[in-house]
Amino acid sequence: MDGIIGGAGFITPMVIPLLIFLARIADVTIGTLRIIFVTRGLRFLSAASGFFEVFIWLLAIRQIMVNLDHWVNFFAYAAGFAAGNYVGLSIERYIAIGHIIIRVITHRDATDLEEHLRDRGFPVTSVDAEGEAGQVKLLFTVARRSTLPEIIATIKRFNPLAFYTVEDLRYVSQPPAHPMARRHLFSLRGGRKDK
């Protein structure tokens, strides 16, 4: 019995910091996503994530307060906070919530770029403008954030010297259809069915 208790006493100082570290990663990750949900105006997700964020934080801080004599718990708390920020932003980048506006300024003819983006289902507005070096073409498109890598690759393919900016949008009156919206769940069995 003494051996079991002694073994548990040896394991506890190692387990508590690990639990604090993991709890901190969880609550900071959720907190990072909550901030993103708030900026996107997603009220239900903001409220739900806030509840779990605080609940997990209380569990972690309780272990800190009970074990104030172990410095490793403070280190685990700080390390979990740092890791939670990284994990939260990584998850947000992966799920890519929301819409963006991409502005492209080019001195070259942008007809091929416009047509390719439109063929892929992106709405494009084209405007003739004048910059410091003369006439330019200004293109605007609104798209889901998840499609940004595809759009940037397209810009670089058709006009690698084009100047472009990307900006997050909070609200879109009529969200554009996803370019892959023509692919349906049932069409995955027999391949893609384009209209």
N, C-alpha and C positions, 0 to 999 in steps of 0.2 A: 504493500500500500504506500509505504514511504517512497518507494522507488517511482511509483506512478505520479505521486504528488510532486516529487522532485523533478520528474520529467516534464510535468505540466508547467511547473514554475520556470523551467528552462525555456519551454516553447513559447509561453505567453509574451515575454519581452520581444520576441521576434515576430509573433503574429499580430500584436496590437499595432505596431508601426505599419505593417503591411496593410491591415484593414483601414487604418487612417489614410494611407496613401491612395488606396483604391476608392475609398469613399470620397476623398477630395477630388480625384479625377472625375468621378461620376457627377458630383454636384457642380463642379466648375464647367464641365462639358455641357450639362443641362443649362447652366446659367448663361453660357455663351450663346447657345441656341435660343434661349428665351429672349435675349437682347435682340437677336436677329428677327425673331417672331414679332416682337414689339415694333421694330422699325418697319416691318412689312404689314403691320396692322392685323395680324392674326391673333385675335383676342382669346379664343378658346385655347389654342396651343400655348400662348403666353401664360395664361392662368394655370393650366395644368402643369407646365414645366416649372413654374414658380413654386408650386406646392411641393413637387418632388425635390427640387433644388434645396429648399429650406429644410425639408424633412431629413435628407441625407446629411446636410451640413450640421444639423443638431446632433445627429448620431456621432459624427466625427469630432465635433467640439466637445461632446460629453467625454469621449475617451481621452482627449487632451487634458481636460480638467481633472479627471480621475487619476491620471498618470503624469502629473506635473513634474515628478522627479526624474523622468527619463527624457534626456535631451533628444534622443533619436526620434521621439514622437513629433517634436517640433520640426525636425528636418523632414520627416515623412509628410507632415502637413504642408510645408512650403513646396516640397517637390511635387506633391499631388496637385497643388494649385497651378504650378507651372505646366505640368503635363496636361492638366485638364484644359487649359487654354489652347494648347497645341491640338489636342484631340478634338475639341469642339469646333475649331476652325477647319480642321481637316474634314470632319463630318459635314459641316455646312458647305464646304466646297464640293463635296461629293454629291450631296442631294440637290445643290444649286437651286434654292427656292427663289421664286420671283422672276421679274422681267428686267431687261436692260434696254438701253438705247445706245446704238452704235452710230457714231458720226464718222464719215470717211471724207477726207479732202484729198483730191488728186488733180494733178496737172494733166495727166494723160486721159485719153478717151476711156470712159468708164462703162461703155455700152455692154461689153462682155461680162463685166462684173455684175452690173445690174441684172442682166438677163439670167445669169447663173443663180444669183440669189433668189430671184423671183421663181425660177424653175424649181428651186429647192423649197419653195413655200414661204419665203421670207417677204414681208411687205416692204417695198423700197420706195422712198420718196427722193426724187432727184431735183436738184436746184443748181442753176448756173450762178456762179458767184465770182467775186474778184478778190484776189489776195495781194500780198506785197509784190509777188513776181508775175502778176497778171491774172488771166482768166483761169478759174478752177471749177471743178465739178464737186458739189457737196451732196453726199448721199446720207440718208437717214434710214435706219431700220430698227424696229422694236422686235425683240425676240425673248424667248425664255433663256434664263441664265445658263441652263444646261447645254445650249447650242453655241455658246460663245467660242469654244475651241474650233468648231467647224467654220464659223463665220470668219474668224481671224485667219485660219488656214486658207480660206477662199480669197480673202483680201490679199494675202501674201502671194498667192498663186497668180492672180490676175494683175496685181500692181504692187510689187514688193516695196516700192518707194512711197506708197500712199501714207498719209498721216491719218491716224484714227484715234478716237477716244471712246471710252465705255463708261456709262453712268447707270447706277442702279435707279430703278423707278419704284415708287411706293404704290402708286395706283395706275392702272391702265383701264380706260373706259371700255375698250373692246379688245381683250387679250388676243393676240394673234394665235392662229392655230399652229400647233407644233408641226414642223416640216414632215415628221414621220407619222402624223396622225392618220395617214392613209393606210398604215399597217394595222391590221386588226388582230386580236388575240386568236381568232379562229383561222386566220390566214397563215399563222406560223406553222401549222401542220403541213400544209401543202405548198409552202413557199409564199413569197410576196405576191399579192394581187393588186397591181396598179390599175387605176381607173383610166 
